[in-house]
């Protein structure tokens, strides 16, 4: 398995920009295969950031750095409205602009305000200017970390400086200040300041990944004044796309593009929190080699500017299909009319499926989002990439689908409404653009959308498609409509539920969420519901009604997206793949939510492919397949080489009407959940398990099952039992022995593959991302 070069991404959350040294756009670099004789070669856009080493560079040598976010300063405490801090011990008051804190026979403690939430990874120090009447030391605390400083002489103002380190908690944690250890002496706090860290730009120019407002882009950074000169051959109907951004406040930069010294574009930017996009028509230079010059000028020497994803392409038709993967988070296949559900929850998907390939027996490699999407994007079993908790990332050596397609000339974009499908999993690799969940969240309106986000997701997707309609693109879109807390929008709620019962359902849901066992989504058992005073049968029926309404809403949003592709004239040239990452349990095996088992309500997922040009055979495929098959299938259908190390298998033969023979086993697995402590209520959360699926049999293996009161082996006859209801292991010892031999061989091989890959890193979580994950039922879900 090849080891891939990729720089470590330094995650700096909630900043107006993020900088990450970027050595490789994807993982492996793959060239498309040579065309057959007489076949036109697929057009490959010219990427100026990839060709950066060939540019003629002139840039300021002035070293530069920029604050990764704005300072937070609390001062001028002149009235009650200026005081957002809260006393935990003692009393607070005001005196001539100071915040007065005094203990009452105990040490005083104040706590920082809840808003704005503080992402501690963005700050390098805390400074407090204050005067005390007495005491020996001032103490600070964030989470479990403490800092102390000896107090200066009483009756005088002093500045107390506390350096933070990288171990400071990344999640939302309040800052606690004990200004004096005296039990009754007074402290007068003049100001409290959080000092941001700096991003350094030691070179005159380089490649980076920059983020503004949670929209991240590949970019070339330069120190103004700077110029980059490229000699390029302009294609017929040529067009230049690029974005622009600046790093600092109060350091405007003028961006200018010329062709053979003739100005084509000029714009001055003074807002560091936005990207400015531009498109320049180069058709009059068609067929000529042109000197394209990118200039950045500023009155501040060394000011840093970004040229984001500069790209030379053409408006002519491309000999390459677009690829859209649309992920519907938490969608169990048997709740879609595409898969025969009695309710008409997915009428559009059903219509699309009748014209394409529907894989009736598709298995996810994990039953919660983070490892499942990682497997989809890397074509690695979840057992192999070894993502076990919310902080894990994919190994640095992983090949990604986005990286492969980008290397082949595709423009790659990702818009995700679940943080687990983004940077905290390392899944930004290979994407030119990534919009995290906060970007579609700006379009959300709770009164209109309630708990769904697919309509807001479409706003972002439509804008992206408008900008990139002329380029071969790979777009990954991730919606989380059918996810707890099950709140379908008006017009969809009434399809299957009684709206009058919604307030009662919401109250019951909130009550039970407080009791939920830590796992994906919303984990509650029938016994816990009864214990909480909630009628279990009524509750689960109402939950299913609302879940189905969210599925229907998501289907409507998908239809709107297809309509947008059609309106742009690119639908028939787009390979549309609709998938789900896992299902949702409604007490099928004793629980709600997901992630807790490998039973089919969680592991059986949607997989549908549609394209009138590429899929010549419309069919419903009954052969067992798995999500890791998607990556090699896309590459195969696009005429690209499938890289080494891919563990899935191409399904392109089904699209071409050919034969298919399963070579890699269909496997799903889960690791013990590291955060659940409620052993007696949720025993499976404390052990690892794997499952092998064949056409006729399924075997679940839990090496330590007996230690938590669960069966070590469960065998199901899939010819008569597709819901894993009847364990027939005792009656079929030969099948158990045969399949256990396969699992043992597979496990040994995957451990070797895991060692070759190496382990991923631990991604820090900013407060907003942590809160979003909690709202989806992760990180404890409370």
C-alpha positions as MATLAB code, in Angstrom:
seq = 'XXXXXXXXXXXXXXXXXXXXXXXXXXXXXXXXXXXXXXXXXXXXXXXXXXXXXXXXXXXXXXXXXXXXXXXXXXXXXXXXXXXXXXXXXXXXXXXXXXXXXXXXXXXXXXXXXXXXXXXXXXXXXXXXXXXXXXXXXXXXXXXXXXXXXXXXXXXXXXXXXXXXXXXXXXXXXXXXXXXXXXXXXXXXXXXXXXXXXXXXXXXXXXXXXXXXXXXXXXXXXXXXXXXXXXXXXXXXXXXXXXXXXXXXXXXXXXXXXXXXXXXXXXXXXXXXXXXXXXXXXXXXXXXXXXXXXXXXXXXXXXXXXXXXXXXXXXXXXXXXXXXXXXXXXXXXXXXXXXXXXXXXXXXXXXXXXXXXXXXXXXXXXXXXXXXXXXXXXXXXXXXXXXXXXXXXXXXXXXXXXXXXXXXXXXXXXXXXXXXXXXXXXXXXXXXXXXXXXXXXXXXXXXXXXXXXXXXXXXXXXXXXXXXXXXXXXXXXXXXXXXXXXXXXXXXXXXXXXXXXXXXXXXXXXXXXXXXXXXXXXXXXXXXXXXXXXXXXXXXXXXXXXXXXXXXXXXXXXXXXXXXXXXXXXXXXXXXXXXXXXXXXXXXXXXXXXXXXXXXXXXXXXXXXXXXXXXXXXXXXXXXXXXXXXXXXXXXXXXXXXXXXXXXXXXXXXXXXXXXXXXXXXXXXXXXXXXXXXXXXXXXXXXXXXXXXXXXXXXXXXXXXXXXXXXXXXXXXXXXXXXXXXXXXXXXXXXXXXXXXXXXXXXXXXXXXXXXXXXXXXXXXXXXXXXXXXXXXXXXXXX';
ca = [
       0.000    0.000    0.000;
       1.602    3.277   -1.068;
       2.440    5.902    1.503;
       1.129    9.261    0.367;
       2.690   12.667    0.971;
       0.367   15.056    2.676;
       1.048   17.875    5.121;
      -0.601   17.930    8.494;
      -3.559   20.335    8.571;
      -3.359   22.674   11.549;
      -6.942   23.198   12.583;
      -7.634   26.700   13.886;
     -11.337   26.976   14.521;
     -13.790   29.844   14.256;
     -11.206   32.100   12.736;
     -11.874   34.423    9.883;
      -9.271   32.432    8.035;
      -7.322   29.206    8.395;
      -3.828   28.588    7.087;
      -2.434   25.147    6.477;
       0.763   24.398    4.608;
      -0.364   22.398    1.621;
       2.152   20.098   -0.012;
      -0.234   18.035   -2.111;
      -3.736   18.723   -3.338;
      -4.900   15.191   -2.746;
      -3.198   12.001   -1.729;
      -1.936   10.093   -4.760;
      -1.611   12.001   -8.012;
      -3.252   10.041  -10.813;
      -3.157   10.830  -14.532;
      -6.067    9.819  -16.725;
      -5.401    6.910  -19.092;
      -4.364    7.790  -22.649;
      -7.282    8.096  -25.062;
      -8.019    5.396  -27.586;
      -6.964    6.206  -31.180;
      -9.363    8.709  -32.651;
     -10.901    9.571  -29.279;
     -10.524   13.227  -28.180;
      -8.461   13.600  -25.035;
     -10.409   14.746  -21.977;
      -9.803   18.414  -21.255;
      -7.782   19.035  -18.113;
      -7.968   22.534  -16.610;
      -4.758   24.431  -15.924;
      -4.362   24.889  -12.161;
      -2.149   27.809  -11.316;
      -1.657   26.645   -7.734;
      -0.401   23.247   -8.924;
       1.905   25.012  -11.393;
       3.118   27.471   -8.760;
       6.749   26.195   -8.905;
       6.899   27.146  -12.612;
       5.708   30.743  -12.102;
       8.044   33.714  -12.298;
       7.708   35.172   -8.811;
       8.343   38.638   -7.475;
       7.182   39.322   -3.916;
       8.044   41.337   -0.849;
      10.637   39.736    1.400;
       9.125   41.457    4.426;
       8.265   38.745    6.975;
       4.608   38.757    7.782;
       2.148   37.283   10.207;
      -1.517   37.753   10.858;
      -3.794   37.182   13.806;
      -5.910   34.094   13.282;
      -8.890   35.825   14.861;
      -9.780   39.093   16.564;
      -8.882   39.723   20.205;
     -11.657   39.478   22.767;
     -11.497   42.280   25.321;
     -13.783   42.921   28.277;
     -13.333   46.423   29.708;
     -15.125   49.709   30.356;
     -17.415   48.251   32.998;
     -19.549   51.352   33.454;
     -23.059   49.947   33.664;
     -24.854   46.685   34.274;
     -25.249   46.087   30.513;
     -21.445   46.041   30.210;
     -21.146   43.135   32.628;
     -21.526   39.733   30.958;
     -19.377   37.805   33.420;
     -21.073   35.774   36.135;
     -20.120   35.464   39.823;
     -19.732   31.866   41.038;
     -18.531   32.844   44.495;
     -18.629   36.203   46.198;
     -20.127   39.454   44.947;
     -19.644   41.617   41.829;
     -20.126   45.339   41.378;
     -18.891   48.392   39.439;
     -16.550   51.242   40.317;
     -15.292   53.886   37.852;
     -15.145   51.462   34.887;
     -13.730   48.567   36.897;
     -15.401   45.275   37.677;
     -15.332   44.878   41.449;
     -15.090   41.334   42.818;
     -15.091   40.492   46.532;
     -15.299   37.275   48.505;
     -17.572   36.696   51.471;
     -15.451   34.616   53.814;
     -14.372   32.648   50.753;
     -12.305   33.248   47.636;
     -14.213   35.062   44.863;
     -14.604   33.346   41.454;
     -16.102   34.762   38.263;
     -16.932   32.901   35.031;
     -16.697   34.115   31.430;
     -19.940   34.703   29.488;
     -21.441   31.915   27.390;
     -21.465   34.077   24.284;
     -19.371   34.271   22.294;
     -18.182   30.702   22.873;
     -14.397   30.679   23.118;
     -12.296   28.485   20.838;
      -9.171   28.283   22.978;
      -7.018   26.929   20.163;
      -7.132   30.387   18.600;
      -5.573   32.191   21.565;
      -2.023   32.224   22.863;
      -2.431   34.199   26.079;
      -4.759   35.830   28.596;
      -3.956   39.197   30.164;
      -5.732   40.680   33.158;
      -5.148   44.254   34.328;
      -6.351   44.701   37.905;
      -5.670   45.986   41.399;
      -6.223   44.012   44.607;
      -6.427   44.999   48.273;
      -4.584   41.869   49.343;
      -3.893   38.216   48.721;
      -0.992   36.153   47.441;
      -1.997   34.872   43.981;
      -4.468   35.031   41.120;
      -5.680   31.777   39.547;
      -7.243   30.892   36.201;
      -8.930   27.656   35.210;
     -10.152   26.260   31.865;
     -11.527   22.766   32.109;
      -9.023   20.797   34.171;
      -6.095   23.130   33.460;
      -5.024   25.765   35.960;
      -2.646   28.726   35.855;
      -1.338   30.763   38.809;
       0.467   34.087   39.118;
       1.878   35.844   42.172;
      -0.018   39.047   42.947;
       1.764   42.374   42.747;
       1.810   44.962   45.472;
      -1.682   45.820   46.806;
      -3.350   49.096   45.896;
      -1.647   49.288   42.468;
      -2.708   48.154   38.998;
      -0.703   45.288   37.519;
      -0.961   43.315   34.276;
      -0.973   39.549   34.786;
      -0.002   37.543   31.708;
      -0.871   33.835   31.305;
       0.520   31.891   28.356;
      -1.769   29.199   27.008;
      -0.518   25.985   25.450;
      -1.814   23.518   22.889;
      -3.238   21.334   25.637;
      -5.847   23.940   26.427;
      -9.289   22.347   25.875;
     -10.573   22.739   22.342;
     -14.209   22.268   23.267;
     -16.426   24.889   24.832;
     -15.088   25.513   28.316;
     -15.664   28.641   30.408;
     -12.787   30.665   31.784;
     -12.839   30.865   35.582;
     -10.916   33.621   37.332;
     -10.121   33.801   41.030;
      -8.620   37.319   41.133;
      -7.335   36.889   44.694;
      -7.003   34.044   47.160;
      -7.950   36.401   49.966;
     -11.262   35.495   51.594;
     -12.533   39.072   51.996;
     -10.225   41.468   50.137;
     -11.530   43.271   47.087;
     -10.191   43.059   43.495;
     -10.813   45.740   40.857;
     -10.560   44.298   37.326;
      -9.901   46.944   34.684;
      -9.723   44.611   31.659;
      -9.543   40.980   30.581;
      -8.060   40.281   27.146;
      -7.727   37.107   25.091;
      -4.697   37.502   22.806;
      -4.948   35.600   19.485;
      -2.296   33.360   18.077;
      -0.558   34.363   14.873;
      -0.206   32.610   11.543;
       3.267   33.197   10.166;
       4.091   33.596    6.488;
       7.878   33.361    6.472;
       8.205   32.918    2.706;
       7.492   35.528    0.075;
       4.825   33.251   -1.451;
       3.580   29.712   -1.063;
       0.638   27.349   -1.181;
      -1.886   27.158    1.621;
      -5.412   26.233    2.561;
      -7.364   29.228    3.759;
     -10.789   29.454    5.333;
     -13.177   32.358    5.660;
     -16.508   31.956    7.373;
     -16.023   28.162    7.391;
     -15.536   28.089    3.608;
     -12.105   26.660    2.867;
     -10.126   26.914   -0.359;
      -6.778   25.974   -1.821;
      -4.809   29.144   -2.425;
      -1.514   30.770   -3.304;
      -0.497   33.331   -0.698;
       1.781   36.265   -1.544;
       3.390   39.137    0.352;
       2.405   42.384   -1.325;
       3.709   43.877   -3.466;
       3.844   40.644   -5.442;
       3.450   39.301   -8.946;
       3.173   35.808  -10.393;
       3.832   35.386  -14.125;
       2.671   32.291  -16.020;
       3.138   31.474  -19.705;
      -0.045   29.630  -20.691;
      -1.662   28.379  -23.870;
      -5.211   29.719  -23.959;
      -7.825   27.193  -25.144;
     -10.765   28.000  -27.362;
     -13.536   29.722  -25.349;
     -11.001   30.048  -22.527;
     -12.043   31.490  -19.176;
     -10.100   32.304  -16.010;
     -11.672   31.615  -12.610;
     -10.171   32.701   -9.295;
     -11.030   33.870   -5.813;
      -9.335   36.542   -3.718;
      -8.918   37.145   -0.022;
      -6.810   39.083    2.458;
      -5.292   38.026    5.763;
      -5.368   41.131    7.929;
      -7.584   43.911    9.125;
      -6.684   47.386    7.970;
      -4.432   46.086    5.202;
      -6.417   46.374    1.935;
      -4.932   44.729   -1.144;
      -5.561   45.501   -4.806;
      -5.651   42.375   -6.958;
      -4.922   42.787  -10.653;
      -4.723   40.402  -13.609;
      -3.131   41.246  -16.961;
      -2.567   39.326  -20.196;
       0.458   40.440  -22.218;
       0.478   43.621  -20.087;
      -3.183   44.385  -20.902;
      -5.362   44.747  -17.799;
      -8.175   42.220  -17.568;
      -9.311   42.659  -13.977;
      -8.715   44.840  -10.921;
     -10.324   44.808   -7.476;
      -9.428   46.172   -4.027;
     -10.427   44.106   -0.992;
     -10.578   45.408    2.574;
     -12.711   42.734    4.306;
     -10.659   39.771    5.506;
     -13.756   37.711    6.349;
     -14.943   37.026    2.787;
     -13.884   35.471   -0.480;
     -14.330   37.573   -3.616;
     -14.823   35.497   -6.775;
     -14.084   36.584  -10.317;
     -14.350   35.258  -13.866;
     -12.410   36.658  -16.821;
     -13.167   35.883  -20.483;
      -9.999   34.932  -22.364;
     -11.648   33.828  -25.616;
      -9.921   36.561  -27.672;
      -6.557   34.981  -26.834;
      -7.601   31.489  -27.999;
      -4.774   29.481  -29.493;
      -2.061   31.864  -28.265;
       0.582   31.564  -25.573;
      -0.074   34.462  -23.206;
       1.853   35.928  -20.284;
      -0.728   35.988  -17.490;
       0.306   38.189  -14.574;
      -1.307   38.047  -11.117;
      -0.461   41.159   -9.088;
      -1.190   42.111   -5.470;
      -0.410   45.588   -4.149;
      -0.909   47.178   -0.747;
       0.163   50.291    1.121;
       1.306   47.980    3.904;
       4.520   46.198    2.859;
       4.264   42.464    3.377;
       0.454   42.367    3.596;
      -0.705   38.847    2.753;
      -3.173   38.197   -0.037;
      -4.635   34.965   -1.411;
      -5.316   33.833   -4.948;
      -7.831   31.038   -4.301;
      -8.121   28.136   -6.750;
      -6.973   30.082   -9.819;
      -8.054   27.973  -12.780;
      -7.882   28.230  -16.566;
     -10.650   26.284  -18.260;
     -12.954   26.496  -21.265;
     -16.674   26.889  -21.778;
     -16.614   24.253  -24.506;
     -18.213   20.868  -23.700;
     -15.872   18.531  -21.843;
     -15.258   14.902  -22.688;
     -15.683   13.873  -19.062;
     -18.741   13.314  -16.842;
     -19.419   15.316  -13.708;
     -19.820   13.354  -10.480;
     -22.339   14.182   -7.751;
     -22.453   12.095   -4.589;
     -25.496   13.025   -2.522;
     -25.339   11.670    1.024;
     -28.527   11.427    3.083;
     -27.379   11.049    6.659;
     -29.213    8.487    8.856;
     -31.454    7.175    6.068;
     -32.341    3.519    6.567;
     -33.015    1.845    3.251;
     -36.204    0.090    4.313;
     -37.876    3.434    5.062;
     -37.643    4.551    1.423;
     -40.212    3.766   -1.238;
     -37.186    3.183   -3.492;
     -36.671   -0.009   -1.458;
     -40.339   -0.969   -1.177;
     -41.471    0.938    1.942;
     -45.255    1.129    2.160;
     -45.180    4.901    2.667;
     -44.277    7.059   -0.325;
     -41.269    8.691    1.349;
     -38.948    8.946   -1.678;
     -41.061    9.386   -4.837;
     -38.309   11.221   -6.716;
     -35.593    8.770   -5.725;
     -37.870    5.927   -6.783;
     -38.380    7.568  -10.174;
     -34.639    8.117  -10.565;
     -33.892    4.555   -9.522;
     -36.188    3.169  -12.225;
     -33.838    4.773  -14.763;
     -30.576    3.700  -13.164;
     -28.969    1.125  -10.906;
     -30.425    0.355   -7.491;
     -28.261   -1.809   -5.250;
     -30.750   -3.571   -3.010;
     -28.183   -5.113   -0.666;
     -25.624   -2.420    0.173;
     -23.783   -2.459    3.506;
     -22.136    0.485    5.261;
     -18.703   -0.169    6.748;
     -19.747    1.502   10.011;
     -23.063    2.472   11.559;
     -22.343    6.102   12.435;
     -21.295    8.990   10.239;
     -17.616    9.660   10.904;
     -16.148    6.233   10.101;
     -18.783    5.463    7.463;
     -18.100    8.557    5.346;
     -14.362    8.063    5.836;
     -14.754    4.582    4.323;
     -16.813    5.949    1.441;
     -14.166    8.555    0.602;
     -11.092    6.329    1.033;
     -12.430    2.898    0.011;
     -11.027    1.476    3.226;
     -12.885   -0.718    5.674;
     -13.642    1.192    8.865;
     -11.751   -1.529   10.734;
      -8.690   -0.491    8.711;
      -8.728    3.302    8.984;
      -9.596    2.697   12.662;
     -11.711    5.788   13.358;
     -13.266    5.098   16.759;
     -14.341    8.451   18.226;
     -15.351   11.991   17.304;
     -11.748   13.258   17.383;
     -10.123   10.704   15.032;
      -8.979   11.571   11.512;
      -8.133    9.339    8.567;
      -4.460    8.292    8.320;
      -2.214   10.747    6.496;
      -1.349    8.152    3.864;
      -4.945    7.577    2.754;
      -5.915    7.963   -0.879;
      -9.173    9.900   -1.234;
     -11.715    9.967   -4.042;
     -11.526   13.764   -4.153;
      -7.735   13.633   -4.490;
      -7.939   11.134   -7.334;
     -10.496   13.147   -9.273;
      -8.711   16.437   -8.673;
      -5.502   14.952  -10.038;
      -7.410   13.894  -13.141;
      -8.592   17.442  -13.830;
     -11.823   17.667  -11.868;
     -12.765   20.709   -9.805;
     -13.720   19.279   -6.430;
     -16.185   20.675   -3.908;
     -17.730   19.468   -0.655;
     -20.685   20.961    1.219;
     -21.440   19.152    4.461;
     -24.068   19.732    7.133;
     -22.516   17.264    9.581;
     -19.056   18.190   10.938;
     -18.095   14.509   10.957;
     -17.989   14.579    7.145;
     -15.540   17.490    7.127;
     -12.185   18.627    8.442;
     -12.421   16.996   11.866;
     -12.205   13.682   10.008;
      -9.485   14.816    7.578;
     -11.942   14.686    4.686;
     -10.958   18.050    3.250;
      -8.107   16.269    1.451;
      -8.341   16.627   -2.290;
     -11.137   19.192   -2.247;
     -10.600   22.583   -3.855;
     -13.571   23.921   -1.921;
     -15.120   22.798    1.357;
     -18.088   24.492    2.983;
     -18.667   23.193    6.494;
     -22.055   23.006    8.207;
     -21.934   26.647    9.347;
     -22.199   27.819    5.725;
     -25.603   26.229    4.947;
     -26.618   27.036    8.546;
     -26.622   30.717    7.554;
     -29.605   29.959    5.311;
     -31.534   28.045    7.960;
     -34.736   29.430    9.402;
     -36.067   27.321   12.247;
     -39.674   28.346   11.672;
     -39.394   27.207    8.065;
     -36.853   24.383    8.161;
     -37.180   23.094   11.743;
     -34.727   20.244   12.201;
     -33.894   19.795    8.509;
     -31.130   21.322    6.433;
     -31.424   19.989    2.867;
     -33.201   23.135    1.638;
     -30.440   25.313    3.101;
     -27.848   22.943    1.641;
     -29.355   23.533   -1.797;
     -28.746   27.274   -1.477;
     -25.011   26.643   -1.178;
     -24.971   23.903   -3.819;
     -26.834   26.071   -6.342;
     -24.340   28.914   -5.919;
     -21.429   26.519   -6.327;
     -22.915   24.957   -9.455;
     -23.544   28.365  -11.016;
     -19.822   29.106  -10.677;
     -18.545   25.697  -11.827;
     -21.082   24.536  -14.401;
     -18.513   24.742  -17.212;
     -15.864   22.583  -15.522;
     -15.749   18.824  -14.990;
     -16.600   18.668  -11.295;
     -16.889   16.300   -8.380;
     -19.378   17.590   -5.829;
     -20.042   15.883   -2.504;
     -23.255   17.046   -0.795;
     -24.206   15.855    2.697;
     -27.700   16.431    4.144;
     -28.886   15.436    7.619;
     -32.672   15.764    7.369;
     -33.736   12.326    8.691;
     -31.855   12.666   11.961;
     -33.001   13.091   15.530;
     -34.740   15.154   16.873;
     -37.204   14.369   14.008;
     -38.725   17.757   13.202;
     -40.022   17.762    9.600;
     -41.013   21.169    8.204;
     -44.609   22.229    7.882;
     -46.144   20.647    4.807;
     -44.137   17.476    5.352;
     -44.923   16.863    9.006;
     -48.612   16.402    8.168;
     -47.927   13.719    5.563;
     -47.485   10.976    8.128;
     -47.865   12.601   11.560;
     -50.522   14.504   13.441;
     -49.268   18.034   13.897;
     -51.376   18.474   17.024;
     -49.286   15.792   18.731;
     -45.944   17.506   17.978;
     -45.664   19.549   21.207;
     -46.193   16.404   23.291;
     -43.689   14.464   21.189;
     -41.084   17.233   21.524;
     -41.523   17.276   25.304;
     -41.105   13.515   25.489;
     -38.065   13.636   23.236;
     -36.330   16.277   25.359;
     -37.117   14.334   28.517;
     -35.701   11.099   27.093;
     -32.658   12.792   25.579;
     -31.517   13.634   29.101;
     -31.537    9.901   29.822;
     -29.990    8.806   26.517;
     -26.963    6.540   26.504;
     -24.008    8.072   24.660;
     -24.032    6.840   21.074;
     -24.893    8.166   17.637;
     -28.049   10.209   17.400;
     -30.454    9.516   20.226;
     -29.954    6.298   22.198;
     -32.850    5.259   24.413;
     -34.327    1.851   25.222;
     -37.943    0.883   25.747;
     -37.201    0.286   29.438;
     -35.638    3.729   29.835;
     -38.639    5.322   28.145;
     -40.979    3.628   30.586;
     -38.720    4.633   33.456;
     -38.940    8.231   32.241;
     -42.737    8.154   32.312;
     -43.123    8.055   28.521;
     -45.435    5.593   26.795;
     -42.930    3.659   24.637;
     -45.315    2.488   21.908;
     -46.857    5.903   21.413;
     -43.461    7.603   21.455;
     -41.829    5.334   18.878;
     -44.830    5.527   16.541;
     -44.691    9.327   16.650;
     -40.919    9.272   16.125;
     -41.251    7.096   13.012;
     -43.999    9.334   11.604;
     -41.760   12.377   11.912;
     -38.658   10.588   10.680;
     -40.564    9.558    7.552;
     -41.674   13.161    7.047;
     -38.032   14.273    7.111;
     -37.145   11.597    4.561;
     -39.883   12.940    2.280;
     -38.597   16.494    2.695;
     -35.059   15.416    1.818;
     -36.375   13.682   -1.293;
     -38.050   16.937   -2.375;
     -34.777   18.819   -1.901;
     -32.945   16.220   -3.989;
     -35.497   16.671   -6.750;
     -34.881   20.437   -6.656;
     -31.138   19.829   -6.960;
     -31.675   17.599   -9.987;
     -33.849   20.357  -11.424;
     -31.009   22.827  -10.987;
     -28.608   20.528  -12.837;
     -31.153   20.199  -15.625;
     -31.677   23.960  -15.831;
     -27.914   24.409  -16.156;
     -27.890   21.875  -18.992;
     -25.528   19.474  -17.207;
     -27.804   16.835  -15.665;
     -27.337   14.269  -18.433;
     -23.564   14.695  -18.169;
     -23.561   14.113  -14.397;
     -23.160   10.753  -12.702;
     -25.584   11.036   -9.777;
     -24.939    8.715   -6.849;
     -27.316    8.769   -3.878;
     -26.162    7.030   -0.709;
     -26.789    6.934    3.014;
     -24.095    6.498    5.637;
     -26.115    4.373    8.076;
     -29.688    3.808    9.182;
     -31.649    4.533   12.323;
     -33.025    2.119   14.890;
     -36.536    2.284   16.317;
     -36.200   -0.442   18.959;
     -35.708   -3.109   16.269;
     -33.084   -4.613   18.577;
     -33.840   -2.714   21.756;
     -32.544    0.822   21.115;
     -33.089    4.007   19.163;
     -30.415    6.034   17.364;
     -27.422    4.548   15.576;
     -23.860    3.387   16.035;
     -24.694    0.816   18.695;
     -24.866   -2.383   16.624;
     -24.313   -4.010   13.238;
     -27.919   -5.052   12.653;
     -29.537   -4.235    9.269;
     -31.649   -1.303   10.456;
     -28.280    0.446   10.820;
     -25.954   -1.287    8.336;
     -28.276   -1.646    5.310;
     -28.004    1.604    3.352;
     -29.144    3.253    0.136;
     -26.989    3.071   -2.998;
     -28.401    4.286   -6.305;
     -26.538    5.393   -9.456;
     -28.023    7.289  -12.371;
     -26.715    8.579  -15.673;
     -28.359    7.995  -19.053;
     -25.018    7.909  -20.899;
     -22.867    5.874  -18.521;
     -25.427    3.414  -17.172;
     -26.708    1.534  -20.176;
     -28.399   -1.181  -18.136;
     -31.177   -0.195  -15.744;
     -31.456   -2.814  -13.031;
     -32.058   -3.636   -9.399;
     -28.939   -5.451   -8.239;
     -29.407   -8.109   -5.561;
     -25.711   -8.950   -5.222;
     -24.247   -7.836   -1.854;
     -22.168   -4.657   -2.262;
     -20.725   -2.084    0.122;
     -20.013    1.635    0.372;
     -16.279    1.169   -0.204;
     -17.225   -0.003   -3.710;
     -18.323    3.536   -4.644;
     -14.843    5.046   -5.059;
     -13.457    2.421   -7.485;
     -16.776    2.449   -9.367;
     -16.617    6.209   -9.934;
     -13.010    6.039  -11.109;
     -13.788    3.117  -13.394;
     -16.815    4.792  -14.975;
     -14.783    7.988  -15.469;
     -12.045    6.031  -17.251;
      -9.475    6.587  -14.507;
      -6.985    4.233  -12.917;
      -8.019    2.677   -9.604;
      -5.080    3.193   -7.229;
      -3.387    0.552   -5.154;
      -4.619    0.082   -1.628;
      -8.308    0.519   -2.492;
     -10.266   -2.158   -0.628;
     -13.556   -1.811   -2.450;
     -14.428   -3.233   -5.840;
     -15.726   -1.526   -8.971;
     -19.396   -2.111   -9.726;
     -19.088   -0.662  -13.246;
     -19.818   -4.058  -14.816;
     -23.429   -3.737  -13.613;
     -23.728   -0.433  -15.495;
     -22.375   -2.069  -18.646;
     -24.386   -5.247  -18.426;
     -21.330   -7.381  -17.697;
     -20.515  -10.062  -15.145;
     -19.567   -9.308  -11.563;
     -17.703  -11.556   -9.186;
     -17.221  -10.497   -5.578;
     -13.510  -10.535   -4.683;
     -13.413   -8.468   -1.492;
     -15.652   -9.533    1.410;
     -18.609   -7.419    2.472;
     -17.737   -6.396    6.022;
     -18.986   -3.935    8.592;
     -17.531   -3.260   12.020;
     -17.689   -1.074   15.077;
     -15.334   -0.221   17.896;
     -16.178    0.105   21.554;
     -17.522    3.581   22.258;
     -14.902    5.405   24.337;
     -17.308    7.689   26.217;
     -20.212    5.570   27.398;
     -19.959    4.583   31.061;
     -23.406    3.018   31.340;
     -22.205   -0.546   30.962;
     -25.239   -2.282   32.362;
     -27.617   -0.413   30.056;
     -25.629   -0.509   26.824;
     -23.234   -3.462   26.915;
     -22.401   -3.455   23.188;
     -20.933    0.013   23.494;
     -18.055   -1.494   25.452;
     -16.818   -4.082   22.985;
     -15.659   -4.334   19.369;
     -17.655   -6.298   16.819;
     -17.420   -7.236   13.139;
     -19.903   -8.740   10.692;
     -19.433  -10.682    7.449;
     -22.286  -10.605    4.923;
     -22.838  -13.032    2.078;
     -25.788  -13.500   -0.217;
     -27.282  -16.202    2.022;
     -25.621  -15.742    5.418;
     -24.549  -13.095    7.893;
     -22.263  -13.677   10.855;
     -21.672  -11.183   13.686;
     -18.579  -11.799   15.801;
     -17.887  -10.211   19.183;
     -14.596  -11.444   20.573;
     -15.419  -10.185   24.086;
     -19.174  -10.582   23.883;
     -19.375  -12.911   26.873;
     -17.768  -10.273   29.096;
     -20.820   -8.034   28.677;
     -23.481  -10.707   28.471;
     -23.771  -10.853   24.677;
     -23.392  -13.763   22.298;
     -19.896  -14.171   20.895;
     -21.279  -15.346   17.553;
     -24.625  -14.706   15.859;
     -25.553  -16.298   12.531;
     -28.522  -15.262   10.391;
     -29.987  -17.026    7.367;
     -30.524  -14.136    4.942;
     -32.670  -16.225    2.620;
     -35.503  -16.072    5.143;
     -34.347  -13.489    7.695;
     -33.265  -10.029    6.518;
     -33.933   -8.362    9.879;
     -31.494  -10.426   11.983;
     -34.323  -11.723   14.131;
     -33.430  -15.398   14.532;
     -29.898  -16.402   15.559;
     -29.294  -19.835   13.998;
     -25.637  -20.247   14.987;
     -26.312  -23.290   17.170;
     -28.075  -25.084   14.308;
     -25.389  -24.358   11.699;
     -21.958  -25.026   13.224;
     -20.350  -25.701    9.827;
     -21.412  -22.306    8.476;
     -20.155  -20.639   11.640;
     -16.797  -22.405   11.370;
     -16.429  -21.516    7.684;
     -17.312  -17.864    8.128;
     -15.244  -17.519   11.293;
     -12.257  -18.700    9.285;
     -12.884  -15.915    6.767;
     -13.250  -13.323    9.524;
     -10.018  -14.474   11.182;
      -8.126  -14.237    7.870;
      -9.663  -10.877    7.058;
      -8.975   -9.439   10.524;
      -5.327  -10.450   10.358;
      -4.911   -8.890    6.907;
      -6.640   -5.679    7.944;
      -4.426   -5.287   10.995;
      -1.404   -5.457    8.701;
      -2.992   -2.911    6.371;
      -3.740   -0.667    9.361;
      -0.104   -0.828   10.461;
       1.032    0.058    6.934;
      -1.332    3.038    6.789;
      -0.438    4.368   10.218;
      -2.924    6.005   12.517;
      -4.652    9.292   11.986;
      -4.305   12.245   14.322;
      -6.709   13.667   16.878;
      -8.559   16.687   15.550;
      -9.388   19.492   17.981;
     -13.015   20.571   18.144;
     -13.983   24.214   18.284;
     -16.956   25.146   20.505;
     -19.443   25.545   17.669;
     -18.527   22.213   16.091;
     -18.699   20.447   19.440;
     -22.146   21.949   20.034;
     -23.318   20.878   16.572;
     -22.139   17.320   17.246;
     -23.969   17.328   20.569;
     -27.139   18.491   18.831;
     -26.824   15.440   16.569;
     -26.361   13.155   19.552;
     -22.566   12.799   19.646;
     -20.022   13.698   22.346;
     -22.491   12.330   24.834;
     -25.408   13.964   23.092;
     -26.748   15.676   26.188;
];
